[in-house]
């Protein structure tokens, strides 16, 4: 097996460390609190942390439905390009329909994509306009 370049190895180690930290912290949190951490990571446009918290939620054994609902809401709120929003939602639809043993990887991909895809301007601009037009409170 070829040796990984040092930069790749460092990135992998940082990702593993983030995941371990999230898992340790998640063991002391309620599922709703972990979902709030996912929300905060996505809003902060932090793909690695959103993935780590999503993985920690999955490993906690909590019900998947609230996670899927939160990821769907985040995919709808984030960005001002419907094509990017659509990708996160398609990953969730694929998760719902899939019977694959590793289908939870689709939830990790949704969190990473929603937080990490390129955004121009204010990523919450469309959501704020919609919320203002319909007199919705921001949550």
Buried (B, 14 or more C-beta within 10 A) or exposed (E): EEEEEEEEEEEEEEEEEBBEBBBEBBEEBEBEEBBBBBBEBBBEBBBBBBBBBBBBBBBBEBEBEBBBEBBBBBBBBBBBBEEBBEBBBBBBBBBEEEEEEEBBBBBBBBBBBBBBBEBEEEBBEBBEEEBEEEEEEEE
